[in-house]
């Protein structure tokens, strides 16, 4: 499954109203660690059909970054039933991401 790019207009429907857990990668194009994490997110999304994977560019959606208290990127936020279930900051390994997404 591909990682879905979400924006302010699609965030509610795609993330908050998702019927499965949803992992959102908050990133920016200029962020080196974000570029390192992106292929891991893509890889884990392709082997984990029980979780929806999305990415959100904080430069294009600063209000959502503020709303979810994103101070450092990359930040992964796990949503369940429209609520924040957990979050992690920085680059994590494939195995750590699988564990994080499936909690």
N, CA, C and O of each residue as an XYZ file, in Angstrom:
412
protein
N       0.846     -1.180      0.000
C       0.000      0.000      0.000
C       0.890      1.241      0.000
O       1.869      1.311      0.743
N       0.553      2.192     -0.815
C       1.332      3.424     -0.908
C       1.030      4.344      0.276
O      -0.015      4.248      0.920
N       1.969      5.225      0.530
C       1.775      6.228      1.565
C       0.982      7.370      0.950
O       1.368      7.919     -0.082
N      -0.118      7.721      1.581
C      -1.024      8.745      1.079
C      -0.614     10.121      1.587
O      -0.454     10.315      2.792
N      -0.443     11.071      0.686
C      -0.137     12.452      1.084
C      -1.440     13.120      1.525
O      -2.402     13.167      0.758
N      -1.476     13.633      2.751
C      -2.661     14.330      3.238
C      -2.362     15.805      3.411
O      -1.222     16.205      3.648
N      -3.391     16.593      3.288
C      -3.309     18.040      3.447
C      -4.406     18.469      4.418
O      -5.189     17.640      4.883
N      -4.459     19.735      4.715
C      -5.462     20.248      5.652
C      -6.870     19.820      5.237
O      -7.686     19.442      6.079
N      -7.148     19.881      3.931
C      -8.491     19.591      3.430
C      -8.858     18.101      3.522
O     -10.039     17.761      3.593
N      -7.869     17.227      3.520
C      -8.145     15.788      3.514
C      -7.835     15.101      4.844
O      -8.150     13.924      5.021
N      -7.226     15.823      5.771
C      -6.761     15.223      7.023
C      -7.903     14.582      7.816
O      -7.769     13.453      8.288
N      -8.995     15.273      7.960
C     -10.098     14.738      8.760
C     -10.620     13.428      8.188
O     -10.742     12.439      8.910
N     -10.928     13.416      6.894
C     -11.479     12.211      6.278
C     -10.477     11.069      6.240
O     -10.834      9.926      6.526
N      -9.235     11.359      5.893
C      -8.246     10.302      5.705
C      -7.635      9.790      7.004
O      -7.304      8.609      7.111
N      -7.484     10.669      7.990
C      -6.805     10.288      9.234
C      -7.790     10.141     10.394
O      -7.894      9.073     10.998
N      -8.501     11.206     10.695
C      -9.360     11.189     11.880
C     -10.560     10.261     11.734
O     -11.043      9.714     12.725
N     -11.043     10.079     10.517
C     -12.190      9.194     10.286
C     -11.780      7.822      9.751
O     -12.634      7.046      9.323
N     -10.502      7.524      9.772
C     -10.018      6.228      9.291
C     -10.587      5.109     10.155
O     -10.696      5.242     11.374
N     -10.944      4.017      9.513
C     -11.516      2.874     10.234
C     -10.440      1.936     10.763
O     -10.738      1.015     11.523
N      -9.198      2.161     10.367
C      -8.065      1.380     10.863
C      -7.077      2.343     11.510
O      -7.175      3.552     11.301
N      -6.129      1.835     12.291
C      -5.082      2.731     12.810
C      -4.397      3.446     11.648
O      -4.248      2.890     10.559
N      -3.989      4.671     11.894
C      -3.383      5.498     10.847
C      -2.083      6.108     11.375
O      -2.084      6.823     12.377
N      -0.988      5.818     10.695
C       0.301      6.371     11.066
C       0.603      7.543     10.138
O       0.636      7.382      8.919
N       0.823      8.717     10.714
C       1.106      9.919      9.927
C       2.555     10.334     10.138
O       3.017     10.519     11.264
N       3.257     10.473      9.019
C       4.644     10.944      9.005
C       4.609     12.452      8.766
O       4.326     12.899      7.655
N       4.895     13.234      9.804
C       5.003     14.686      9.681
C       6.439     14.975      9.240
O       7.390     14.610      9.931
N       6.590     15.632      8.085
C       7.914     15.814      7.491
C       8.002     17.169      6.794
O       7.028     17.917      6.717
N       9.212     17.462      6.285
C       9.434     18.625      5.420
C      10.439     18.220      4.347
O      11.318     17.393      4.590
N      10.304     18.801      3.175
C      11.185     18.460      2.053
C      12.651     18.784      2.323
O      13.536     18.116      1.789
N      12.918     19.792      3.139
C      14.285     20.221      3.400
C      14.963     19.413      4.513
O      16.148     19.613      4.779
N      14.238     18.517      5.158
C      14.711     17.794      6.341
C      15.462     16.521      5.950
O      14.863     15.593      5.406
N      16.761     16.473      6.221
C      17.578     15.304      5.906
C      17.098     14.023      6.578
O      16.924     13.010      5.901
N      16.877     14.041      7.904
C      16.373     12.835      8.561
C      15.011     12.388      8.009
O      14.723     11.192      7.970
N      14.185     13.334      7.589
C      12.888     12.982      6.986
C      13.101     12.184      5.702
O      12.380     11.226      5.423
N      14.109     12.598      4.922
C      14.426     11.889      3.675
C      14.949     10.487      3.961
O      14.745      9.572      3.163
N      15.620     10.317      5.090
C      16.109      8.996      5.481
C      14.954      8.096      5.929
O      14.976      6.887      5.694
N      13.961      8.684      6.566
C      12.836      7.914      7.099
C      11.813      7.542      6.022
O      11.163      6.502      6.126
N      11.664      8.367      5.006
C      10.619      8.162      3.987
C      10.644      6.768      3.349
O       9.583      6.156      3.231
N      11.804      6.232      2.932
C      11.780      4.897      2.339
C      11.376      3.805      3.330
O      10.800      2.790      2.940
N      11.677      4.013      4.598
C      11.277      3.043      5.628
C       9.760      3.061      5.775
O       9.129      2.010      5.884
N       9.178      4.261      5.776
C       7.716      4.384      5.846
C       7.086      3.681      4.646
O       6.116      2.939      4.800
N       7.631      3.910      3.461
C       7.109      3.272      2.246
C       7.198      1.751      2.348
O       6.243      1.042      2.029
N       8.333      1.264      2.789
C       8.536     -0.187      2.877
C       7.582     -0.815      3.889
O       6.955     -1.835      3.604
N       7.473     -0.215      5.057
C       6.592     -0.772      6.090
C       5.134     -0.692      5.647
O       4.348     -1.590      5.948
N       4.767      0.365      4.940
C       3.377      0.472      4.465
C       3.040     -0.654      3.492
O       1.896     -1.106      3.437
N       4.027     -1.107      2.727
C       3.777     -2.148      1.726
C       3.624     -3.532      2.338
O       3.090     -4.436      1.696
N       4.083     -3.708      3.567
C       3.976     -5.018      4.219
C       2.998     -5.017      5.396
O       2.874     -6.018      6.102
N       2.313     -3.909      5.605
C       1.433     -3.792      6.765
C       0.051     -3.285      6.345
O      -0.235     -2.097      6.496
N      -0.808     -4.163      5.822
C      -2.108     -3.727      5.310
C      -3.117     -3.344      6.396
O      -4.167     -2.781      6.088
N      -2.809     -3.646      7.666
C      -3.755     -3.348      8.750
C      -3.647     -1.917      9.255
O      -4.448     -1.491     10.087
N      -2.673     -1.181      8.763
C      -2.462      0.205      9.181
C      -2.438      1.083      7.942
O      -1.837      0.732      6.927
N      -3.097      2.226      8.038
C      -3.077      3.209      6.951
C      -1.873      4.125      7.182
O      -1.674      4.616      8.292
N      -1.078      4.355      6.149
C       0.110      5.201      6.251
C      -0.102      6.481      5.457
O      -0.474      6.450      4.284
N       0.143      7.605      6.121
C      -0.014      8.915      5.483
C       1.215      9.757      5.780
O       1.967      9.484      6.715
N       1.401     10.793      4.958
C       2.463     11.756      5.232
C       1.890     13.151      5.083
O       0.998     13.396      4.270
N       2.426     14.067      5.894
C       1.930     15.433      5.907
C       3.115     16.386      5.942
O       3.938     16.338      6.856
N       3.193     17.254      4.934
C       4.270     18.237      4.839
C       3.950     19.401      5.771
O       2.976     20.124      5.558
N       4.775     19.582      6.807
C       4.480     20.614      7.802
C       4.603     22.029      7.246
O       3.998     22.956      7.785
N       5.372     22.208      6.185
C       5.488     23.535      5.576
C       4.210     23.915      4.842
O       3.879     25.097      4.742
N       3.495     22.927      4.333
C       2.238     23.187      3.634
C       1.046     23.214      4.584
O      -0.002     23.767      4.249
N       1.200     22.622      5.767
C       0.097     22.532      6.734
C       0.586     22.903      8.136
O       0.515     22.079      9.048
N       1.081     24.129      8.319
C       1.637     24.486      9.635
C       0.594     24.449     10.750
O       0.935     24.201     11.906
N      -0.680     24.695     10.413
C      -1.714     24.687     11.450
C      -1.918     23.282     12.021
O      -2.184     23.135     13.214
N      -1.799     22.265     11.193
C      -1.918     20.886     11.703
C      -0.688     20.502     12.516
O      -0.801     19.805     13.524
N       0.478     20.952     12.084
C       1.693     20.703     12.863
C       1.562     21.337     14.248
O       1.946     20.729     15.248
N       1.031     22.539     14.309
C       0.828     23.209     15.599
C      -0.226     22.481     16.433
O      -0.038     22.268     17.631
N      -1.324     22.105     15.801
C      -2.417     21.436     16.519
C      -1.952     20.143     17.183
O      -2.400     19.802     18.278
N      -1.049     19.427     16.512
C      -0.564     18.158     17.055
C       0.808     18.285     17.715
O       1.493     17.286     17.936
N       1.205     19.526     18.031
C       2.413     19.831     18.801
C       3.671     19.212     18.194
O       4.497     18.630     18.898
N       3.799     19.349     16.875
C       4.986     18.852     16.188
C       6.062     19.925     16.289
O       5.985     20.961     15.630
N       7.061     19.663     17.120
C       8.150     20.614     17.338
C       9.444     20.161     16.660
O      10.319     20.976     16.371
N       9.557     18.848     16.410
C      10.746     18.260     15.821
C      10.295     17.278     14.745
O       9.312     16.559     14.920
N      11.020     17.255     13.638
C      10.698     16.302     12.584
C      11.936     15.491     12.245
O      13.054     15.955     12.470
N      11.763     14.302     11.712
C      10.497     13.666     11.419
C       9.782     13.247     12.705
O      10.406     12.899     13.707
N       8.464     13.294     12.639
C       7.631     12.852     13.754
C       6.584     11.895     13.202
O       5.912     12.193     12.215
N       6.459     10.760     13.840
C       5.421      9.804     13.472
C       4.355      9.834     14.552
O       4.652      9.703     15.739
N       3.104     10.009     14.126
C       1.993     10.039     15.069
C       1.025      8.939     14.674
O       0.593      8.855     13.524
N       0.691      8.097     15.640
C      -0.238      7.005     15.412
C      -1.613      7.424     15.907
O      -1.790      7.755     17.080
N      -2.584      7.406     15.002
C      -3.965      7.749     15.339
C      -4.801      6.486     15.383
O      -4.679      5.614     14.523
N      -5.655      6.397     16.396
C      -6.631      5.313     16.479
C      -7.967      5.939     16.847
O      -8.070      6.684     17.821
N      -8.978      5.630     16.064
C     -10.317      6.177     16.292
C     -10.316      7.699     16.386
O     -11.042      8.277     17.195
N      -9.504      8.340     15.564
C      -9.474      9.795     15.504
C      -8.690     10.474     16.607
O      -8.674     11.703     16.688
N      -8.040      9.695     17.457
C      -7.280     10.254     18.578
C      -5.807      9.851     18.453
O      -5.481      8.814     17.875
N      -4.933     10.682     19.001
C      -3.511     10.350     19.036
C      -3.310      9.214     20.032
O      -3.635      9.346     21.211
N      -2.771      8.099     19.546
C      -2.509      6.947     20.407
C      -1.061      6.936     20.887
O      -0.772      6.516     22.008
N      -0.146      7.405     20.020
C       1.268      7.429     20.382
C       2.018      8.289     19.370
O       1.483      8.639     18.318
N       3.245      8.620     19.699
C       4.096      9.394     18.796
C       5.546      9.058     19.048
O       5.925      8.638     20.141
N       6.350      9.248     18.023
C       7.792      9.071     18.141
C       8.463     10.133     17.276
O       7.900     10.585     16.280
N       9.658     10.518     17.665
C      10.390     11.575     16.956
C      11.724     11.027     16.485
O      12.383     10.266     17.194
N      12.112     11.418     15.290
C      13.407     11.031     14.750
C      13.315      9.801     13.875
O      12.249      9.212     13.703
N      14.456      9.429     13.327
C      14.535      8.266     12.443
C      14.511      7.002     13.294
O      15.239      6.886     14.280
N      13.656      6.052     12.893
C      13.602      4.768     13.575
C      13.807      3.669     12.534
O      13.636      3.893     11.336
N      14.172      2.494     13.002
C      14.439      1.380     12.093
C      13.135      0.771     11.589
O      12.054      1.070     12.096
N      13.258     -0.078     10.595
C      12.098     -0.775     10.040
C      11.397     -1.587     11.125
O      10.175     -1.520     11.252
N      12.150     -2.344     11.900
C      11.544     -3.171     12.949
C      10.875     -2.309     14.023
O       9.811     -2.664     14.531
N      11.491     -1.190     14.363
C      10.873     -0.281     15.347
C       9.579      0.312     14.801
O       8.605      0.474     15.536
N       9.572      0.638     13.494
C       8.356      1.204     12.898
C       7.234      0.165     12.847
O       6.074      0.496     13.090
N       7.566     -1.066     12.537
C       6.557     -2.125     12.506
C       5.941     -2.274     13.900
O       4.722     -2.361     14.042
N       6.787     -2.301     14.912
C       6.302     -2.412     16.291
C       5.454     -1.198     16.673
O       4.396     -1.347     17.285
N       5.910     -0.014     16.320
C       5.188      1.222     16.635
C       3.811      1.231     15.955
O       2.812      1.576     16.584
N       3.762      0.859     14.697
C       2.509      0.909     13.935
C       1.491     -0.122     14.401
O       0.285      0.085     14.259
N       1.968     -1.225     14.952
C       1.073     -2.332     15.315
C       0.767     -2.414     16.798
O       0.299     -3.452     17.267
N       1.011     -1.379     17.531
C       0.711     -1.434     18.961
C      -0.757     -1.279     19.255
O      -1.160     -1.305     20.418
